[in-house]
Amino acid sequence: MKTKKIPDGFTAADIQTESSICTCETPKAVLNEKLRILCEYADEYSEITVTYFVPDKKKSGGEYVTVCVTVRKFDNYERKLILQDGTEILFEDITELDSELFNRFDIE
């Protein structure tokens, strides 16, 4: 996960964070469909681009991070992706998913 260096003369409280955005039902339905497809075809396609919200550990808000990663495991019980590097991303924090796999399906 990336970290931000605090410039000289500033404190962590001076650094702005973003609020988590709530997606409406249509995007959630699309994300759920993409997650279902990724889970079903995980052996064939484990490379994805994912955008997700990372909460700030010290104050409210956080940042959105987009990474190209390899999925190691889908944990449907705890509703999270576990990446090859050990990073865990809650399904509810994901705002966008992309993979070559989705080109095979009619997802809207």
C-alpha positions in Angstrom: 0.0 0.0 0.0 1.3 3.4 -0.8 2.1 6.0 1.9 2.3 9.7 1.7 5.3 11.7 3.0 4.2 14.6 5.1 6.0 17.8 3.8 8.1 19.7 6.3 6.2 22.3 8.3 2.9 20.2 8.1 1.3 17.7 10.4 -0.8 14.7 9.5 -3.9 16.8 10.4 -3.0 19.2 7.5 -3.2 16.5 4.9 -6.7 16.3 3.3 -8.4 13.0 2.9 -11.4 12.0 0.8 -14.7 10.7 2.1 -15.9 7.3 1.0 -18.5 7.6 -1.7 -21.6 5.4 -1.7 -22.4 3.8 -5.0 -26.0 3.6 -6.2 -27.7 0.3 -6.8 -26.8 0.0 -10.5 -23.0 0.3 -10.1 -23.2 -2.1 -7.1 -25.1 -4.6 -9.2 -22.4 -4.3 -11.9 -19.6 -4.7 -9.3 -21.4 -7.7 -7.8 -21.7 -9.3 -11.3 -18.0 -8.6 -12.0 -17.0 -10.2 -8.6 -19.2 -13.2 -9.4 -17.5 -13.6 -12.8 -14.0 -13.2 -11.4 -14.7 -15.8 -8.7 -16.1 -18.2 -11.3 -13.1 -17.8 -13.6 -10.4 -17.2 -11.0 -8.2 -20.1 -12.3 -8.1 -18.5 -15.8 -8.0 -14.8 -15.0 -6.5 -13.6 -11.8 -5.1 -10.3 -13.0 -7.4 -7.3 -12.3 -7.3 -3.6 -12.0 -9.2 -2.6 -8.9 -10.1 0.8 -7.5 -10.9 0.8 -3.8 -11.2 3.1 -0.8 -8.5 2.9 1.9 -9.6 4.5 5.1 -7.2 6.8 6.9 -6.0 5.2 10.1 -5.8 8.4 12.1 -8.8 10.5 11.0 -12.0 10.3 9.1 -11.7 10.0 5.3 -9.0 8.2 3.3 -8.0 7.8 -0.3 -9.0 5.9 -3.4 -6.2 3.6 -4.7 -6.1 2.0 -8.2 -3.8 -1.0 -8.7 -3.2 -3.8 -11.2 -2.9 -6.9 -9.0 -3.2 -10.7 -8.9 -6.0 -12.1 -6.9 -5.0 -15.0 -4.7 -8.3 -15.8 -3.1 -12.0 -14.7 -2.9 -13.3 -14.8 0.7 -17.0 -14.8 0.2 -17.7 -15.4 3.9 -15.9 -12.2 5.0 -16.7 -10.6 1.6 -13.1 -9.6 0.6 -10.5 -10.1 -2.0 -7.1 -11.4 -0.9 -4.3 -10.3 -3.2 -1.1 -12.1 -4.0 0.9 -9.7 -1.8 -1.5 -10.3 1.2 -3.5 -7.1 0.9 -7.2 -7.6 1.8 -9.8 -5.5 0.2 -13.4 -5.6 1.4 -16.0 -5.9 -1.3 -17.8 -2.9 0.0 -14.7 -0.7 -0.5 -14.3 -1.6 -4.2 -15.6 1.2 -6.5 -14.3 -0.2 -9.9 -13.1 -3.5 -11.3 -11.6 -4.2 -14.7 -10.2 -7.3 -16.4 -9.8 -8.7 -19.9 -12.3 -11.4 -18.7 -15.2 -8.9 -18.8 -14.8 -8.4 -22.5 -16.4 -11.9 -22.9 -19.6 -10.9 -21.1 -22.3 -8.3 -21.6 -22.0 -6.4 -18.4 -23.7 -3.0 -18.0 
